[in-house]
């Protein structure tokens, strides 16, 4: 906790205490560095007995870093997620979005929804505490601060 507190206080210019820890830590989550080069985000939720409690596990002896996020980066990530799925018309769009993103974006959360919405399509989704997804290496991983966008194509009756 001491090292995290020291680094983040230097970065944000605020003193961290138990009352403001969650508010500040939303912008400075942990990144678990995987051997594949992937970084898995872990949101921090509270301090308990001078230990940081996270949403999701962190394996013992793994390498972690302190990440930083802001509204601009989160909105850009939503654009990237949208662009990675099929843009065919008449699709049904399904979105799973980490609630910690919405909490950071606050009033700007509507911007993220506007980016994802295509006129004439159905957009449905949920805010969740974390997302379980395939990490492209054939096994599931638990993620925080992610947005998952799926397009379901309308059945074409012939």
Secondary structure, 3 states (H helix, E strand, C coil): CHHHHHHHHHHHCCCCCCCCHHHHHCCCCEEEECCCCCEEEECEEEEECCEEEECCCCCCCCEEEECCCCHHHHHHHHHHHHHCCCCCCCEEEEEEEEHHHHHHHHHHHHHHHHHHCCCCCEEEEEEECCEEEECCCCCEEEECCCEEEEEEECCCCC
